[in-house]
Amino acid sequence: MREYSDQERYWIWLNRTTGHNVRLFDRLISAFESPEQLFRSVASGRPLKENIPDEVFGALKKTADEKQTDSYIKRLFEKGIECATRISGDYPALLKEIADAPSVLYIKGKLYEHIELPIAVIGSRKCSAYGRDVAYKLSAQLAEQGACIVSGLAYGIDSIAAQGALSCAENQYPSVAVLGCGVDVVYPSGSAALYRQISERGAVISEFLPGTKPLAQHFPIRNRIISGLSRGVVVVEAAEKSGTFITVDHALDQGRDVFSVPGRITDPASRGTNSLIRNGMAKAVYGVNDILEEYGKAVNGKIFAKEVDLSKLDVHQALIVKLLQVDDRDFDELCEMVPLPVSELNSALTSLEFSGIIKQLPGRVYRI
């Protein structure tokens, strides 16, 4: 059983009443200087000068008992749940930077103060085959370079990103999932196997008290933790009014890097990602290098079968190569994504084929 310091135990005690209400937690600490001072004041039974709502004071009074706190911590341990408070050594340093950092995180797995290159990969629940493929490949490639993929465990891009990260056997800490419910509640239920894999090799975490149900209003609150844990946020696929933009807004407010994967201009599922790039809110991602270069990391030879010197290509040929580094594409896709007349696009493709950089597959599909 994990040993908590006395101060950590008081933090856990107070959080048992305040839950994910960070403002209430911080207001109480500010009034009493520390959770310990509040505990002792409440346990003494003396009237308090500070103005605490009756229902909050009543809840605190019911639990202001050392043995009861020990029993609560023991029950968490029996469920395989650990706690990291803002004063704990394993509370993530990046998350601690944000204005409304959770007072306590509940954990299944292991959490660390310093996580190697945490990158959030997010997007729509109802994603296309293109979105699924890109989310998986990018996450796997990032994990191969030591990144930890942060996601929300939802169906769609979130779960596929986690699967891609877990596919990298060499990465000892490939994924962290942030829940919008209690850490002991598997949601969605169909993600039980993925939940188990992440908790075994990384961490499943939540600021919500164990047992909390996955209510709709919890997920926008949860999203600030996904971005707060991460150095960068990659939006793979999102429609114009996608809930994904809640996380993007948090990321921008928190000073995190934002990346966006471009999609077909005719595809409604990519209008959100394309608009992020068009409006200068995100860096376009044509391949994993576009993310890694922001953090001084180079891709080794096992990521792409062929390394291409883009400096020797013209701007349109270089764009074609970057697009094909993300995925194979047919001619119609390239017509939509490369700003060239059809005749000039044909010429550029022929030149790249002749140089041995790309090859044409049946159905006019092109591959690096």
N, C-alpha and C positions, 0 to 999 in steps of 0.2 A: 504493500500500500504506500502510495506517495506520501511523503512527509511535508506538511505545510507549516510555514512559520506562523507564529501567533497572529501577526498582522494579516497574513493571507487568509487565515481562518475568519477574522473579523470582516474582511472584504466579502468572503463567500456568504457569511451570515447576512450582511446587509443586502447583498444582491438577491438573496432568497426572497426578500420582500419587494425590492424595487424592480427585479427582473431586467428587461431590456430598456427600462426607462432611465437612460443615462443622465438626463437632466435632473431627475429627482435624486438619483444617487449622488451626483456631484453637488447638488444644493445641500444635501444632508451633510456631506463631508465638509463643505465650506462652513456650515453653521457650527459643526462640532470639532473641526480640525482633523479628525480621523474617524474611521469606523469603530475603532476601539473606544474612543471617548464617547461616541454615541451609544455603543453597547453598554458601557458602564453607567451612563446616565439613565438609560431606559431600565436596566436591570435593578437600579437602586430603588425604583418605585417613586422617587421624588418628582414633583411637578416640574416640567421643563419650561424654561423661559422662552425657548425658541418656538416659533409658530409651525407646528407640524400638523398636517391634517389628521383628524381623529382616526380615520380608517387606517392610515399609514402607521400612526403611533400604536394602534391596537394590534396590527400585524407584527410590528417590531417587538412589542411586549410579549406576545405569545411565544416568540422564538429566542428571546434574549436569555439564553441558558447555555452554558459551556457544553454540558453533556448532550443537549439536544443538537447543538452544532456538530459535535463529534459524530453523533449518530447519523446526521444528514450526510456528512462527508463519507462515512462508511457505506451508506446505501448507494451513493454515487459510485464508489469504488467497486462495489459488488455488481454494478451494471457496466463496469468497464469504462467509466467516465472519470476524466481528470479535469481539473480547473486551472486556468491561467488567469491571474488577476493582472491589472495594469502594473503592479509592483513585483510580479513574478519574473524570474529569470528567463522563462521560455515564452513570454509574451512577445509577439513579433514587433520588432523595432519600427518597421514601416507603418504598421497599423497604429502604433502609439502616437505617431505624428499627427493623425487627423483630429479635427476639432471635437468630434463626438465619438471618440474611441470607446468601444464596449468596456464596461467596468470589469466584467468577467467573461471569459470564453470557456465553454464546455467542450471537451475534446474526446473524440474516439481516435486513438492513434497517438502520434507524437507531434508536438508543435515545437518550433525553435524560434529563438530571438532573431537569428539571421538565417534567412532561407536563400539558397542559391538561385538568383535570377527568377523571382516569382513573376509570372506573366499570366494575366487573366485572358481566357479565350471565351468569348460570349457570342450570342446571336439568337436567332429565332428558334422557338420550339418546333414550329412547322417549317422545317428547312427542306431545301431541294437536294437532289442528288449531288449537285455541284457543291452546295454548302457543306454537306456531310463529308464529302471527299476532301475538301480543303481543310476543314476543321481537324479531321483525323491526321492528315499528312503534316500540316503545320505543327500540330501539337506533338506528334511523334518526333519530328525533326528538331523542335525546340528541346524536347526532353533528351534527345541524343546529345545535345550540347550542354546538358546539366541543368536546364531550366525546370522549374516546378510550375505545372499548369494549375491555375486557380479557376474554379468554375462553380456552378450552383447546383449540379446534379440533376437539373431538369431534363426532360426529354428534349431531343433535338441537339443543337450545337453544344450545349453544356456537357451532356453525357458523352457525346462522341469525342469531344476534346479530351475528356478524362480517359476514355478508352485509348485514344492515340498516345497519350502520355504513358499509360501503363504498359503499352506495347514495347517500350524501351526497357529491356531487362537490366541493362547496365546502370540505369538511374536509380539510386538508392532512395530518392525522395521525389517521386515524379508528380504527385498531385495532391491538392488540398481542395476539399469540397466545403462550401459554406451553405448551411441550411437556413430555411425560413421557418423552421419549426424546432422542437427539441432535438438535441443531438441523438437521442435514443429513438426517434421516430423516423422510420425509413419512408421518405416521400420523394418522388412517387414510388409506390410499392413495387412497381416493375423494375426498379433500380436496385433491388436488394443485393444482387451479386456484385454490382459495381460499388455499392456502399461498402461492402465487406472488403473488397480488394483495395479500395482507397484507404480505409482505416488500418489495413495491415501494412501497407507500404508508405503511406503518407499520413493524412489526418482528415477526419470529418469534424467540422466545428460548428458551433452556433452560440449566439449570445442569448438565445431564448432558453428559459428554464426547461430542464428535462421534462418530457411529457407534454410540452406545448404543441397544440395542433397546428397544422400548416394553413393558417388563415391568409386570405388574399392580401390583407394589409401588411403582412409581415415581410413580403418579398421586396417591395421598394426599400424598406428599412435595411434589409439584409444586403442589398446591392452595394451600399457604401463600404461594406466590409470586403467584398470581392475586389473592388478597386483599391481600397485602402491597404490591403495586403500586398498589392502588386506594384511592380515598377512600371509596367506598361499594360494596356488593355487593348486586345485585338478583337475588333468586331468583324466576324466572318460573313454574316448574312443578316440583314435586318430590313424590314419594310419601312416605309416613310414614318409611320407612327408606332413603331415597335417599342415595347417596354424596355428593350435593350438600351434605349437612350437615357433611361434613368441612371444606369450604371455609367454611361458615358459622361453625363453631367457631373456625377460624383467625381469621376476621374479628373475631369478638367478643373473642378473646384479644388481638388487635392493636389494638383500639380503633377499628375501622372501623364506619361506618354500615351497617346491614343493612336492606334493603327486601324486601318480599314482595308478590307479585301474588296477590290472592285468586282462588279458583276455586269451582266448584260444590261445595256441601257433600256431594253424593252421588258426586263423582268421586274415585276413589282416587288419581289422578295429582295432585290438589291438596291432599291431606290434610296433606302436609308444609308447604306454603306457608301453608295456613290455620292450622295449629298454631303456626307462628312468630308470626303476628299475634295469635292468641288468647292465647298465653303472654307477650306483651309483648316478644318478642325482636326483632321487626322492625316497621318502619313500613309500613302498608298502602299499596300503590300502585294508584290508580285511574286515573292518567294521568301523563304525563311531569312535570307541575308538582310532583307530590308528591316527586319526586327533586330537581328543579332548585331548589326553594325552600330546600332544606337548604344550598345553596351560593351563595345570593344571586343566582341567575340567574332572569330572567323569560323566559317563552316569547313569541316575537314572533308576529305575525299569521299567518305561513305554516304554523304547526304545525296549528292547528285552524281549520276554516273558520268557526267561530262562537265568539266569546268570551262566556262566560256569567258574569253576576254572581251567584255562589252565595249571597251574603248576602241576596238578595231571595227566596230559596227556603226552604221548610221543610226539615228535616233529611232527610226521605225523598226529596223531590224532588232535593235536592242530591246524595244518594247515587246516584240514578238517572242524573243527568247525568254524574257521575264515572265510573260504570260504562260508559256509552256513549261517553265520551271515549277509553276503552281500545279498545272494539270495538263493532260492532253486536251487539245481543242480541235474542233472541226472548222472547216473553212468559213461556214456561216458565222460562227462565234467570233472568229478573227476579224471578219468584215465589220462586225458591230463594235469591236473593241480597239481596232487599230484605225486611226483617222487617215486612211488612204483610199483613193479610188481602187476599184477591183483590179484593174490592169496593173497598177503599181504594187498592190499587195501580192498579186501573183508573181511579179518580178522579184519582190523581196523574199518570198518563200522559196522560189527557185534558186536564188543566190545562196540562201542559207542551206538548202539541200545540197547544192553543188559543193559547198564548203565542208559538208559533213557534219554541220552543227545540228541540224534537225533531220527527221525522216518523215516520209508520208506513209500513213497506214491506209488500209482499205476504207473507203467512204470519205476520202479527203480529210482524214484526221491526222493531225501533226503531233509529233512527240520529239522531245530533246533526245 
